[in-house]
Amino acid sequence: MPRTVAVAADRIGWEERRVIDAAPSFGLRLEWVNDESLCLGHPDAPSLAGYDALWVRSRSYTRGGLLASLAESAALRTLNTARAIGLCQNKAALRAVLRAAGIAVPDFRLVLSRRDFERCLHELALPLVLKPVFGGMGKRVTLLRHADTAASIYDYVEDLGHGFEQACLVEPYLGDTSLRCMVVGNELLGTVECTGGTGDWRSNAALGQQARAVPNDPQLRKVLDAVVGELGSGIYGIDLFRGPDHYVVNEVNHAPGFRSLDAVTGADTPSAIARHLREVPA
């Protein structure tokens, strides 16, 4: 019998479909389960009965970690682990963990109030980046170039944000070029350099920005190995900046897109993910 893996997501996108199509070649059957209708909490997780593992692809800022935690409590293997997903979803917690492990991350300040924000403007030199602690795909990431407009920009966070949406990071602007590395298990599948395009400074492939393949760098590989060593073997999109003499880890994505990376590098991420799903013990 093929090993059956549940794919938890609010919808099946391009990436999930490609992995589902590749799965039979690796003795797997992948089935979509809507992450909005699992109603987990029962100790035996009846809504996930019959599955050998759970692959979490939730696009929610918080849903994936919650689902993984409850699935693991019901003794169902999850990819990635609940701990890894929880850290990836919380930029402040992730940076604290990586920094404690000796992995370089950008200088940052946690902003929970206007007082925090005003202090950041005094401690850090402009330009600065304001980004949500919980979020992804470059959404609500704002470049603060001028002190006289920064306070007005923060008005939107303070007045329109609710609950966790008001938790932000402020960090130095490190340029409009970043690296995205696709790692599956302990294998680096490829690295692309993304550059902000005309009219948008954000270097994010999900926003349609220009990307080009870059060759493997032993120094970069050491950083990636350190990140995976801290989070555990899994499926990650790791975003970095090049510093003057070292790499700086900006974010780690637990449910990364890989369409652009595969197109540019020639990597076969769907097969690598299916292989990893097969090899992880139940």
Buried (B, 14 or more C-beta within 10 A) or exposed (E): EEBBBBBBBBEBBEBBBBBBEBBEEBEBBBEBBEBEEBEBEEEEBEBBEEBBBBBBBBBBBBBBBBBBBBBBEBEBBBBBBBBBBBBBBBBBEBBBBBBEEEBBBBEBBBBEEEEBBBBBBEEBEEBBBBBBBBBBBBEBBBBBEEEEEBBEBBEEBEEEBEEEBBBBBBBBBBEBBBBBBBBBBEEBBBBBBBBBBEEBBBBBBBBEBBBEBBEEBEEBBEBBEBBBEBBEBBBBBBBBBBEEEEBBBBBBBBBBBBBBBBEBBEBBBBBBBBBBBBEBEE
